[in-house]
Amino acid sequence: MGLPRQATKKKNKLQYVWIVAIAMVVLPLLYRDYRTHILPNVFIENVSVSGLSFEQTERLIRENLDFAPPTLITLSLEGKQYILPTSDISLHYYPDAAVKSAFTLGKTGSLWEMILTLRKQNSRSVVFRIPMTYDEGRLQTWIQTIADELDRPGKIPTATLRAQGNLQSLVIYPGKLGRVVDKTALKEQIVDALSHPPFTSEISRDIPLIVSVPLTKNEELGVKQRVSSLLGRVVQFSANGKVFTWNDQSLVSFLSLPHGYNQEAVKKEVGRWVESVDQPLQEPEMHVEQGRVTSFVPPQQEIKLQLDQSLLLAKEALHSLEGFGEKKEHTLIQLPFSSVDPKQKLEDINILGIRERVGFAESYFHHSIPQRVDNVKLTAQRMNLTLIPPGGTFSYNAIVGEVSGRTGFKPAYIIKDGRTILGDGGGLCQGSTTMFRAALNAGLPIIERRGHSYRVSYYEENALPGIDATVYAPSVDFKFKNDTPSNLLITVDVDPKNYHMVIQFWGTSDGRKSEILNHVVYDKTPPLPTRYEDDPTLPPGKMKQIDWSAPGAKTSFVYKVTRGNEVLQNREFKTTYQPWAAVYLRGI
């Protein structure tokens, strides 16, 4: 028969009192003990030092581990040896530092924190390594000296698709037999051997090599099959309005032969995406004096592309191309990015009715000569911060002003009298073409526009043929009208390093939407035969190209602008491009 309930309560209370009393006596003793001794489950290298005092630990480590550093490192390959005295790399070990780290573990907190640490230590082990230092520069130099002597560089196999969608244009280079010292692996071997006692007086290792082996005929056939599966495939990656396209030529360039993909090349490409997408947070600023905008900083979100996730998506896309996923000619992949909005709004800092971006265009001018780049920059400066009132007309020639050496323009290539010649203001049409595209994007009525005489490569780097505008003061101008209810502010930015121009229109949207429809290229004709002209100013036999060939063609597209059910613009733009000949000057 059990005890009465009252007696049971009394007994439980008594037990609780005894537990508290014991804890009050034992825990301080435990705390005091572990203040002077190492916690449980602690090791220095492979030696247990649990429960030892500082002095006991020092003695035990001296007795059980030999910290006399190895005196020699010997590397071998094919019977040849390379010997490095460790004194040359200033090798040194610090066992006292490991003892101190082991002893101080868990001793920086209160009694309660000590109890929690002890509880953790009962289910885990902590291993302290003996710290080591060495002269990394001297070790790297020694390894490089060995590599310089042993390397027999070969060439890795490559595949190049010279024309999109054309397997006949595939060029496979099978590679060349060779070998190089794997310097990274060799350094890791040496450092690993130096890091873990006990030691011998000499550390010996074989020299690791990376061997390049040419493709076999069967492997070349396999590469051809791989490329065949990529023909016509397009993978696009998009983030914050930026689109990055891999066509079949790009995909082939990423191949690692005979199998896999070049991971470093893919990583480098994704790194370029980051540079293109990322942008810092920018609060808007605007200063107006006497109705003229003197400075303007547009609002800008902070954008950061997620590098690791984007790289993973790129690798997965490549992996899925060769039969591991559903075969699609075109794949669009959204890249992850983070964004932070500015705290201030544009409409809060001006009374001109400028609230948001209403038009945008960009163009590239790679391979431009330095004088042309200077002219593009000067043109941008003259157009930047142009303010067009409601109902006003923008005239490119009026805004840019006089174009001559007297006003800062330099001689660069222009089209005149059916030829490409050096003339003041070459590069002026980079601005007019980009402005034309921005006006189209904004849905504004085009008052005056003329296409170029022949197709210019600069204007087709990121756009279809026929969406360009030439100017030649005073007879040929580019004009558009601001038929929006608010002022339009034009900003122009040029990045000469990346040969990139951006034009933006800022105002208030009235809900209009612009489209470019039914773009066609027809009546194509081949370039004219190359012309050679004698030039006595050049040395005999010296050739200098002054004009570049271009095929002839006609283009057309429909420009349609709507606002709800209302059609504001519905017109066709046509351009006729003459075939053009390459021209070389020849010294006589």
ZAKE-360463 format. One record per residue (C-alpha): x negated, y negated, z negated; residue in three letters. Coordinates in steps of 0.02 Angstrom, whole numbers, plus 50000, padded with zeros to 5 digits. Layout:
<papas>
XYZALA...
</papas>
This chain:
<papas>
500005000050000MET499274983250052GLY498884968449942LEU500234955449912PRO500224941150039ARG499644928549907GLN498164939549861ALA497694941550044THR497664922750070LYS496574920749917LYS495354933849983LYS495244925650156ASN494934908750077LYS493534916049971LEU492714923950126GLN492794907250218TYR491944898550071VAL490554911650071TRP490294909650262ILE490174890750246VAL488984892250100ALA487854904450192ILE487894893450348ALA487394878250244MET485884887850179VAL485404898050334VAL485634885450473LEU484454872350401PRO483164886150374LEU483434891850555LEU483294873950615TYR481704871450515ARG480984887850579ASP481304883850762TYR480614866450738ARG478914874750708THR479104889850824HIS479554893251006ILE481354898251048LEU481834916051099PRO481594922751278ASN480224910451325VAL478734915851432PHE477154907751495ILE476834916351661GLU477174934651615ASN476724933251429VAL478114932051299SER477824917951174VAL479514918951085SER479494914750898GLY477654909350898LEU476934893650825SER475944881450932PHE474264888250870GLU474794906350892GLN475364902551069THR473714894351115GLU472734909251047ARG473854922051133LEU473714913451303ILE471824912451290ARG471734931051247GLU472954937151380ASN472694925951531LEU471094921751620ASP471134903651677PHE469394903051748ALA469814897051924PRO469314907652072PRO467664901752140THR467944906452323LEU469354907352449ILE468944919052594THR469994919652752LEU469754933152883SER470214936353064LEU469524949653180GLU467974952453073GLY467554934053056LYS467624925852885GLN467854907852829TYR467334903952649ILE467864888952546LEU467154885752371PRO468624880352262THR467514866652191SER467684858252362ASP469554855752333ILE469364850852148SER470424865452085LEU470934863851902HIS472184872351784TYR473074865551629TYR473614879851512PRO473824867551365ASP475194858651463ALA476154874951482ALA476004878451296VAL476634861151254LYS478134863051372SER478584879851297ALA478434873451119PHE479494857651145THR480924866951229LEU482534863451131GLY481704852550998LYS482304835451051THR484104836150987GLY485124837950829SER485514853650728LEU487084856350828TRP486134854450994GLU484844866750929MET486224879450893ILE486914877351070LEU485164879551143THR484874895251041LEU486524902251102ARG486004899251283LYS484284906851254GLN485074923251199ASN485734925851377SER484324918651483ARG482444918051502SER481354902851531VAL479674904951618VAL478364891151615PHE477004891151747ARG475234885251718ILE475094868151804PRO473764867051937MET473004852652037THR471944852652194TYR471424840552331ASP472744843652463GLU471884832952593GLY470274843152585ARG471234859552594LEU472194853352747GLN470564847752829THR469784864952801TRP471304873752873ILE471294862053024GLN469444865553054THR469814884253059ILE471294881253176ALA470234870653293ASP469014885053311GLU470284899253327LEU471724891653423ASP471964897753600ARG473534887853643PRO474734896253761GLY476324888853831LYS478064893153775ILE479304898753908PRO480564885653964THR482124884554071ALA482664868954165THR484294866654260LEU483914852954386ARG485694850554447ALA487314852354349GLN488304868054387GLY487004874654510ASN486174890954461LEU485044889754614GLN484254874354536SER483694884354383LEU481814884354356VAL481114896954231ILE479334895154173TYR478854911854094PRO477534904453980GLY475704908253951LYS474894920253828LEU474114911453680GLY473904910653493ARG473774897053361VAL473454897653175VAL475074896353076ASP474404882152967LYS475984880552863THR476034899052820ALA474164899352785LEU474284884852663LYS475764893152576GLU474764909252557GLN473274900252481ILE474304889652361VAL475334904852308ASP473744914852272ALA473024900352170LEU474624897952072SER474844914851987HIS473604921851860PRO472734933051820PRO471404928551946PHE469904936752025THR468344926852063SER468744927552249GLU470414926052339ILE470474934752508SER471824932652639ARG472064936552823ASP472384921652936ILE474184921653001PRO474434918053186LEU475854912353296ILE475724921653461VAL476594915753619SER476974929553742VAL477564926553922PRO479284932653971LEU479434949454055THR480394951254217LYS481854958954122ASN481834944453999GLU481864931954143GLU483414940754210LEU484184939454037GLY483804920754033VAL484634918754203LYS486194927454134GLN486184916053982ARG486094900554093VAL487464907554206SER488634908454056SER488294889954020LEU488654883254194LEU490034870354197GLY490184870154008ARG490334853553918VAL490264850953731VAL490664833753661GLN490444827553484PHE491394812353422SER491224801053270ALA491894783453240ASN492214780253425GLY490494786453480LYS490484801553595VAL488954812453626PHE489034824153775THR488084840253808TRP488314846153987ASN487594862354054ASP485904854054086GLN485804848353905SER486334865353841LEU484984874053944VAL483684861953876SER484084868053699PHE483754886453741LEU482364895253651SER481744909453763LEU482094923553774PRO483354922053631HIS484124908953517GLY484034890053520TYR482674877453484ASN483184872253308GLN481994857553301GLU482664850453465ALA484454851953401VAL483974843653236LYS483124829453329LYS484674826853436GLU485824826253284VAL484604813753206GLY484914802453356ARG486784803853325TRP486504797753147VAL485534782553210GLU486934778653333SER488414781053214VAL487764774453048ASP488074756253010GLN487924745652853PRO489374737252763LEU489614719452825GLN490744706252749GLU491424693552875PRO490724675952887GLU491254661953003MET490744643653013HIS491674631053123VAL491094613253156GLU492154601053257GLN493154615253334GLY491594624953383ARG491044641453305VAL489244639153249THR488994656153167SER489984672053153PHE489714688553064VAL491114700853103PRO491794712652970PRO491034729852981GLN491404746052891GLN489994755652812GLU489874771752913ILE488784786652869LYS488754802352974LEU488644818152869GLN486974824852934LEU486984842552862ASP488784846152913GLN488524838653087SER486974849253112LEU487944864753059LEU489344860553182LEU488084858153322ALA487264874853287LYS488954883653276GLU489454875953444ALA487884882653526LEU488124899753446HIS489914900853510SER489434897153690LEU488634913853731GLU490084925753709GLY490374923553523PHE491944913253542GLY493324908953663GLU492574902653826LYS493114884753862LYS492434873353996GLU492634858253882HIS492524857653693THR492774842153585LEU492114842753407ILE492474829253277GLN490964825353170LEU491224821452986PRO490774804052922PHE491154793152772SER491754775152779SER491924760152662VAL492964744952711ASP492394726852684PRO493234718152537LYS493694702652638GLN494794701352793LYS494334691052945LEU495964681052945GLU495584674852769ASP494054664952822ILE494664654952975ASN496134644853040ILE495854648753225LEU496994663853229GLY495524675953241ILE496044691453147ARG495304706753232GLU494324713753377ARG495384714153535VAL494094718853668GLY492484728653680PHE491214734053812ALA489434740353815GLU488144743353951SER486364749453966TYR484884743354069PHE483534756554047HIS481964754854156HIS482224736054178SER480624726154204ILE480154714554059PRO480704698854153GLN482434706254180ARG482584710653995VAL482124692653950ASP483464686154068ASN484784697853992VAL484334691253818LYS484414673053875LEU486104675853958THR486764683953799ALA486204668953695GLN487144656953810ARG488754667153806MET488754671353621ASN490054662353513LEU491024655853662THR492774650553606LEU494204651353733ILE495824642653681PRO497534650153721PRO497864647653906GLY496024643653939GLY494984651154080THR493264658554055PHE492014654854195SER490404664854186TYR489394652454289ASN490024637654187ALA489554645854022ILE487834651954077VAL487414635454162GLY485934631954275GLU484924647354317VAL483124642754360SER481364643354294GLY481654626054223ARG483024632754108THR482034647854048GLY482514661254174PHE481134672254247LYS480934680154419PRO481704697654424ALA482534708154557TYR484134701154633ILE485164705654788ILE485064692154922LYS485324692555110ASP485474711355113GLY483864714555017ARG483264716454838THR482004702654804ILE481234693654657LEU482234678254609GLY482634667654457ASP484004675554351GLY483814693754397GLY484824702954264GLY486204689954258LEU487444702854324CYS487144713854171GLN488134700954074GLY489484698254205SER489754717054225THR489884719654038THR491034704554021MET492154711554159PHE492334727854064ARG492704718753900ALA494054708453984ALA494824724354057LEU494764732553886ASN495634717353810ALA497004717853942GLY496664700254008LEU497104694054184PRO495574693754299ILE495524677754401ILE493944680654504GLU492824695854526ARG491714702854662ARG490814719654662GLY488974721954705HIS488354725054882SER487684742154835TYR487774754154689ARG486614748654548VAL486014762254430SER486084750854276TYR487964749254290TYR488304767854307GLU487334773354153GLU488924773654048ASN490334769654170ALA491134775354332LEU490614767354498PRO491564751754545GLY491774744054372ILE490484730154395ASP490484711554434ALA489164701554524THR488854682854507VAL487834670654608TYR488064652154568ALA488904642254630PRO489804652754762SER490134669054669VAL490864668154494ASP491744679454370PHE493294672354285LYS494694678254173PHE496104669654077LYS496544670053893ASN498424673153900ASP498524678453717THR499354667353586PRO497714664153492SER495934658453520ASN494704671253587LEU492954671753515LEU491624680653619ILE490124688653534THR488664695853633VAL487294706753560ASP485774713453651VAL484594726953587ASP483064725553700PRO482214740353618LYS483614752053670ASN484114742153826TYR485894740053762HIS487154725853778MET488784724453680VAL490144711353711ILE491624709753593GLN493184698853598PHE493944693053433TRP495704686053417GLY497454691953373THR498224706953458SER499944704653532ASP500184723453553GLY499574724753733ARG498784740753797LYS497594741953946SER497224757154055GLU496104761154203ILE497024773754313LEU496764783354474ASN494904780054491HIS494244787254655VAL492604787054753VAL492794790154940TYR492004787455112ASP490304792055045LYS488814789155159THR486974794055134PRO485624781055095PRO484744772355239LEU483024778755292PRO481564772855187THR480694757255255ARG478834753255245TYR478204735455264GLU476394730055283ASP475754718555146ASP474004711355167PRO473974706054983THR473884724354929LEU472284734954939PRO472224746555092PRO473214762455060GLY474074755254904LYS475974757654898MET477204747354797LYS479074750854791GLN480154735254791ILE481864742554830ASP482734758854788TRP483894769554893SER485744771154854ALA487154780254945PRO488604770355016GLY490384772854955ALA492064764854926LYS492904764754756THR494594759754688SER495524760054523PHE497164753454454VAL497114741154309TYR498734742254210LYS499174732154055VAL500794734653959THR501594727353803ARG503014738553749GLY504104740553905ASN503384724853986GLU502054726654123VAL500804712354112LEU499544718254243GLN499654731454378ASN498344728354511ARG497064738054611GLU495214733954615PHE494254739754768LYS492384739254801THR491384743654957THR489564748354929TYR488384748155076GLN487104761955096PRO485404755555041TRP483634759955090ALA482104761954981ALA480774749355030VAL478894751155003TYR477544738155028LEU475984745755107ARG474254738455091GLY473284735555251ILE
</papas>
